[in-house]
Amino acid sequence: MSTQAAVRTVPYKEKAPFDYSSYMRKGKLPHIWCPGCGHGIVLKSLLRAIHATGMQQNDIAIVSGIGCSSRTPGYVDFNTLHTLHGRALAYATGLKLAKPKLKIIVTTGDGDALAIGGNHFIHACRRNMDMTVLVYNNYIYGMTSGQSSPTTPQSMIATTARYGSIEPVFNTCEMAKAAGATFVARGTAYHCQELEKTLYDAIMHKGTAVVDILDSCPTYYGRFNKFKNASEMMEKIEKDGTVSVTQATKMTPEQLQGKLLRGIIHKAERPEYCEEYERLMAKAQGK
Amino acid sequence: MTTKKGKQKKFIQGNEACVEGALYAGCRFYAGYPITPSTEIMEVMGARLPKIGGSFIQMEDEIASICAIVGASLGGLKSMTATSGPGFSLMQEGIGYACMTEVPCVVVDVMRSGPSTGYPTGPSQSDVMQAKWGAHGDHPAIVLTPSSVQEVLYETIRAFNLSELYRTPVTILYDEVIGHMREAIILPEPGELHVVERQKPDCSPSEYKPYEVRNNKVAPLAAYGEGYRFHVTGLYHAADGFPTGNTKLIQEANERLVKKVDENKEAIWKNEEFFLDDAEIGVFAYGVCAKSAKFAVKELRSKGIKVGLLRPLTIWPFPDAAVEEMAKQVKTIIVPEMNLGQIVHEVQRASRGKCEVRGIFRVDTDPIHPKQIMNAILGKPVEATVIPDEVMIERDMIDG
């Protein structure tokens, strides 16, 4: 069954309680994520969003690079591909073009997507191939024990920024938008129900959809930067540090200072790459 | 143009022959990045694949290209990329990933002078060790070295076949001269040459294990999106494809990976022997050097000198047995190479001290001249260049 035929036409609604077990590879648990890590929350939102689309597990491929968030594919029961550091989008591009009926979901992190994989990130956005890219953004390299990443805020501590980072940060959403992604959104692990809706919209979007997901690493980022615990991190960074796009319309520029927007930040209509390739083939074949 | 037997004949360059071979073998996906002197492969692929329903994509770099072909291969398509030295360096991690995950694909390296940007439009054979050892970790390598346009076509088909048979990336290694030289070749007719199709699982999806070896054969490889939901990772993994930290499994997995090719090397080896039967002096030459070597051997045979040529079409796994056999028979083996001495060390190792081994190395981006090889065979000094100064022309440097 093609993914398109399986898509539900009813508007999105939250459903609870939800049975995650049919989407999990239960024998592969426990996962490697630390207590207090937000990745599990994001994964649950993702699975609920996938369920809501009605797409079949056989028709979805989950592709990742290297890092904590990139371990996601090993735990979930889809076509799963755990690749090289930074290269998830390049593998995903080949797979999608070879098998256009597959819905591609990429789980990647701030270091994986924006540092080592930065080139593939901007070119994937430019091509607008149909894939959903989840950037689990916890401002640090977790798997290698807390080095600074392209999203580590200035002055914050990491093992490779002992005196506070002096590097300016990337804004994932602005970069995705500038590079040509046709769906750009931000969510947080704290706002997990809102994230679920955002991910649903992202998956349903035809084209490259990037979702920047603010997420906490209490083990490294939290400890180094004197957060008391994981919940304090979530409140300070994910709750107090963001406003929804609707809230933002009622706020002054002063009030918006230092806040990141949540929700759908950018949406555009542009031909999807694989459909363009279909047209190119017809042209080459003189049809 | 057709031959007397009605076969299609074409006057094309090596890079075009590579495309003909790939398409004949069933390649339906190409991802690449432009680089001299391999670019024609990409250009012709871009024109041909859409016509037959195949996929072509120009990626942002060579790293993305190798990753994309592995992704496409997991989607069930026979896939290929082509590059030259600098791009081949960038691809090494991805080639290692394809070895580790046992995903069939073909990588063409049309060698040019290096290191670094070097001399992009001049030939070289200096990637021959990189083709074996470029990726980190112990891994299998199958590397083919055609030395004519017709052979590029045949060896490209063989590369796809070996890749599917052993579920491993296969490298085709030739150089700028072979890539750009035009020769008349005969195109094989459909069905004329054997084409290996990927073995698909015959079990149910719930029973499928992507790395389960049965009867000493590699496991069948399902395609994503066809009901077999499996996991692929570059981490050490068990038969089910999931990561493992079990030391016993890791040892076994790495050994199996390397043995998969090593234990089948006799089936992968392919050599041409030329006047070797009664030879007292042997030449071991591959790729473009083999052309000069063959000319030199023919010339000297006409003068009654007992010299023969061993020409490997499979350079990795290295043809140990053939070299040792030759070493038992001859006094000296001459190894001409367009590098500063790479394969000569393998010849030395494989000859096990049974004869003298001498190299002729040339890296000025002109092919080794038959005269140089003849001089070496006759025990005369080997001049670095045999082209008289007056005909040497200053060539324009072209980046790319």
Chai-1 contact restraints between the chains, C-beta under 6 A:
chainA,res_idxA,chainB,res_idxB,connection_type,confidence,min_distance_angstrom,max_distance_angstrom,comment,restraint_id
A,N58,B,G227,contact,1.0,0.0,6.0,A-B,restraint_1
A,A61,B,Y224,contact,1.0,0.0,6.0,A-B,restraint_2
A,G74,B,H231,contact,1.0,0.0,6.0,A-B,restraint_3
A,D77,B,R229,contact,1.0,0.0,6.0,A-B,restraint_4
A,F78,B,R229,contact,1.0,0.0,6.0,A-B,restraint_5
A,N79,B,Y224,contact,1.0,0.0,6.0,A-B,restraint_6
A,N79,B,R229,contact,1.0,0.0,6.0,A-B,restraint_7
A,T80,B,H231,contact,1.0,0.0,6.0,A-B,restraint_8
A,L81,B,V232,contact,1.0,0.0,6.0,A-B,restraint_9
A,H82,B,T233,contact,1.0,0.0,6.0,A-B,restraint_10
A,L84,B,E93,contact,1.0,0.0,6.0,A-B,restraint_11
A,L84,B,Y97,contact,1.0,0.0,6.0,A-B,restraint_12
A,R87,B,C67,contact,1.0,0.0,6.0,A-B,restraint_13
A,A90,B,A64,contact,1.0,0.0,6.0,A-B,restraint_14
A,A90,B,C67,contact,1.0,0.0,6.0,A-B,restraint_15
A,A90,B,A68,contact,1.0,0.0,6.0,A-B,restraint_16
A,Y91,B,C67,contact,1.0,0.0,6.0,A-B,restraint_17
A,Y91,B,G71,contact,1.0,0.0,6.0,A-B,restraint_18
A,T93,B,A68,contact,1.0,0.0,6.0,A-B,restraint_19
A,G94,B,A31,contact,1.0,0.0,6.0,A-B,restraint_20
A,G94,B,A68,contact,1.0,0.0,6.0,A-B,restraint_21
A,G94,B,I69,contact,1.0,0.0,6.0,A-B,restraint_22
A,G94,B,G71,contact,1.0,0.0,6.0,A-B,restraint_23
A,G94,B,A72,contact,1.0,0.0,6.0,A-B,restraint_24
A,L95,B,G71,contact,1.0,0.0,6.0,A-B,restraint_25
A,L95,B,G75,contact,1.0,0.0,6.0,A-B,restraint_26
A,L97,B,S55,contact,1.0,0.0,6.0,A-B,restraint_27
A,L97,B,I57,contact,1.0,0.0,6.0,A-B,restraint_28
A,A98,B,F29,contact,1.0,0.0,6.0,A-B,restraint_29
A,A98,B,A72,contact,1.0,0.0,6.0,A-B,restraint_30
A,A98,B,G75,contact,1.0,0.0,6.0,A-B,restraint_31
A,A98,B,L77,contact,1.0,0.0,6.0,A-B,restraint_32
A,K99,B,G75,contact,1.0,0.0,6.0,A-B,restraint_33
A,K99,B,G225,contact,1.0,0.0,6.0,A-B,restraint_34
A,L102,B,G225,contact,1.0,0.0,6.0,A-B,restraint_35
A,N119,B,E60,contact,1.0,0.0,6.0,A-B,restraint_36
A,H120,B,A64,contact,1.0,0.0,6.0,A-B,restraint_37
A,H123,B,E60,contact,1.0,0.0,6.0,A-B,restraint_38
A,L280,B,P50,contact,1.0,0.0,6.0,A-B,restraint_39
A,M281,B,P50,contact,1.0,0.0,6.0,A-B,restraint_40
A,A284,B,P50,contact,1.0,0.0,6.0,A-B,restraint_41
A,A284,B,K51,contact,1.0,0.0,6.0,A-B,restraint_42
A,Q285,B,K51,contact,1.0,0.0,6.0,A-B,restraint_43
